[in-house]
Amino acid sequence: MGNNTSPLESLAAFTIAFVAGIVTTAALSGYISWVKKSKSEV
């Protein structure tokens, strides 16, 4: 069996994974800053 995936499908998969990584990093960064802010108020 050969590889039948097109280059566009590979690019789309890479783009989805890259954007998901960016969103995850932004969310985690925001959460960490929120936790630090909450701890400083206590």
C-alpha positions, -999 to +999 in steps of 0.1 A: +000+000+000+013+034-010+010+067+008-021+084-007-021+116+013-018+149-006+007+176+004-023+199+012-036+173+037-003+172+054-001+210+055-036+212+069-027+187+096+004+206+105-014+239+106-041+225+129-015+211+153+005+243+152-026+265+160-037+241+187-002+245+203-005+283+202-040+283+217-028+259+245+003+280+252-018+312+254-044+295+277-018+281+300+001+314+302-032+332+310-040+306+337-006+309+353-008+347+354-043+344+369-031+320+396-002+343+405-025+373+407-049+353+429-021+342+452-008+378+456-043+390+467-044+365+496 
